[in-house]
Amino acid sequence: MYSFFSNLKKCRDNNELFPKIEVIIANFILDNHKIIPDLSIKELAQRCNTSTSTISRFCKRINGSDFKTLKRSEEHTSELQ
């Protein structure tokens, strides 16, 4: 979980090293992390003005897994707060 947030922050802080859409997705997740567990991949894609395929690739690159795993990470983090 720590590496997931670390990777999101790295994407946001080093935005010149990442594709623009990945920075947008990372910013959205970091700014709206409490609602991520309630969103579908389609809803997240719509809010970031991208496709579900792009969200899937982003999750694989940042989290090393799929969108469901990202949601579980967010759920767990929200429970801790």
C-alpha positions as CSV (number, residue, x, y, z in Angstrom):
1,M,0.0,0.0,0.0
2,Y,2.8,2.4,0.9
3,S,4.5,1.9,-2.5
4,F,1.2,2.5,-4.2
5,F,0.8,6.0,-2.7
6,S,4.5,6.6,-3.1
7,N,4.2,5.9,-6.8
8,L,1.2,8.1,-7.2
9,K,3.0,11.0,-5.5
10,K,6.1,10.3,-7.6
11,C,3.9,10.6,-10.7
12,R,2.5,13.9,-9.5
13,D,5.8,15.4,-8.3
14,N,7.8,14.3,-11.3
15,N,5.1,15.0,-13.9
16,E,7.6,15.7,-16.7
17,L,8.7,12.0,-16.5
18,F,5.2,10.6,-17.0
19,P,2.6,10.9,-19.7
20,K,0.2,13.8,-19.1
21,I,-2.9,11.5,-18.7
22,E,-1.1,9.4,-16.0
23,V,-0.4,12.6,-14.1
24,I,-4.1,13.6,-14.4
25,I,-5.2,10.1,-13.2
26,A,-2.7,10.2,-10.3
27,N,-3.9,13.7,-9.3
28,F,-7.5,12.6,-9.4
29,I,-6.9,9.6,-7.2
30,L,-4.8,11.5,-4.7
31,D,-7.3,14.4,-4.5
32,N,-10.4,12.1,-4.3
33,H,-9.0,9.0,-2.7
34,K,-12.1,8.6,-0.4
35,I,-14.5,8.1,-3.3
36,I,-12.3,5.7,-5.4
37,P,-13.7,2.6,-3.7
38,D,-17.2,3.6,-4.8
39,L,-16.2,4.3,-8.5
40,S,-16.2,1.8,-11.3
41,I,-13.4,1.8,-13.8
42,K,-15.7,3.4,-16.3
43,E,-16.7,6.2,-13.9
44,L,-13.0,6.9,-13.1
45,A,-12.2,7.0,-16.8
46,Q,-15.0,9.4,-17.4
47,R,-13.9,11.7,-14.6
48,C,-10.4,11.7,-16.0
49,N,-11.5,12.1,-19.6
50,T,-9.8,8.9,-20.7
51,S,-10.6,5.3,-21.6
52,T,-11.0,2.3,-19.3
53,S,-8.0,0.8,-21.1
54,T,-5.8,3.7,-20.1
55,I,-7.0,3.3,-16.5
56,S,-6.1,-0.4,-16.6
57,R,-2.6,0.4,-18.0
58,F,-2.1,3.1,-15.4
59,C,-3.0,0.7,-12.6
60,K,-0.6,-1.9,-13.9
61,R,2.2,0.6,-14.2
62,I,1.6,2.3,-10.8
63,N,0.2,-0.5,-8.7
64,G,1.6,-3.5,-10.5
65,S,-2.0,-4.9,-10.6
66,D,-5.5,-4.2,-11.8
67,F,-8.1,-1.6,-10.9
68,K,-9.9,-3.9,-8.4
69,T,-6.6,-4.1,-6.4
70,L,-6.2,-0.3,-6.6
71,K,-9.8,0.0,-5.2
72,R,-9.0,-2.4,-2.4
73,S,-5.9,-0.4,-1.5
74,E,-8.0,2.7,-1.3
75,E,-10.7,1.0,0.7
76,H,-8.1,-0.2,3.2
77,T,-6.6,3.3,3.5
78,S,-10.0,4.9,4.0
79,E,-10.8,2.5,6.8
80,L,-7.5,3.5,8.6
81,Q,-8.4,7.2,8.5
